[in-house]
């Protein structure tokens, strides 16, 4: 027999709460509609009391001895639980982790690029995982890898601190960097005193000058020839002198 899938909505935990006839305990500790303690009652008496108030008997603490039930409208109870869960999620901060990979023979320019990326992640309150992997015979000289990692940590010390010392795990060195608090962290590169990005530089004076248009000299066009009196364009008798 297949089991139903658990729902994925925010009120999933509320759907599994036992209500009214689904409660299995013989005796329950009852909380009244106003929030006051009514003592321990039998399940039948608690159901009758909830029916008299026109609401439901909701089991809110099933693991207690005896279970704790509350006389309340189940729809209202579900709304309050969903609202409480939403507020708790609002205050939670999901920590993101970015990874930066290094190598023992990394070029200084590439190392500075990786450092800029890590600083950008830390300034956005993200953790940075630094991983340096050894290949082949590089495992015979792991001290060079530790030197690269230590230099990386020294250059980034103004923005974050390592959670632990760099460790050699397998064929690589791993270390996790946590961003410093904002009041103790250095300003992000390119950030002004007010926390804003610097304004773009003023255009150069040469770009502000008006472009002077020089007159364009065109080659002289030949004057049109006089029309041939004979009426033919290529007349063989045009150059002959005629005696009159």
Phi, psi and omega in degrees: 000128182282145179264144180291147177286145179286138180293155184254003181283173185292335182263029182295323181292334181285332184291340181264009177283135178281136183229135173053245187290349179277353178285133187257348183286150178280322178234145181223152172269122191256136172250127185289175180298332181270001180095002180274155179281129178255000178089189181267124181233159173290159183298322179296316179294322180293320178294321179295320179295319178292324179292324178295328179275355179073024180232196185248162173255111187250129178276112185256341178222082185289338183273354179284164179235108352285168180301147181263129179237152182234136177273106185199158174291127184296325176297318178294320180296319179295322178295318180295321179294316180296321179293321179293320178293323178295319179294322180292324177291331181294326182272352178280143180241112180283118182275126178261146181239127176250146183248137176238124183256134179239174176217156182297332183252034183292141179289145179303323179293317178296324179295321178293325177294316177298322179295319178296320178296316180296321179296320177297320178294317181294324179291343175262018178062039176250147173281152181236125176258117181263126181233126176240121184251141177260144179236133175059235184282359177295340178294341180285344181226068180289345181295331177292324177294320177295326177295321178295317181293318180295322177295320178297317179293324179293322180287337184255008185297334181284350183242335181199166180230147180287142177287334179205168178291148178304133183240144175270109181240113182068238180252030181205164177251129182237144175204142180252132182247128179255135180294145176287158174303153186297328180284345179250357183269144176292154181293149179295146180302132180084012181256137181277182181296325182278004180086010180252160178288147181296148180288149180296149182295151180292147180296152182293157181295327181296328181285341181272345180288151177284143178278122180274122180270116178279142178296139181264125179265122179263146178297144181296136179274137178295145180290143180293142180286151178294145181295144180287123181296337181287340180091357180251141182289317182239065182276128180289348182257013183289329185269356181281139177277133181254125179275130179243000000 
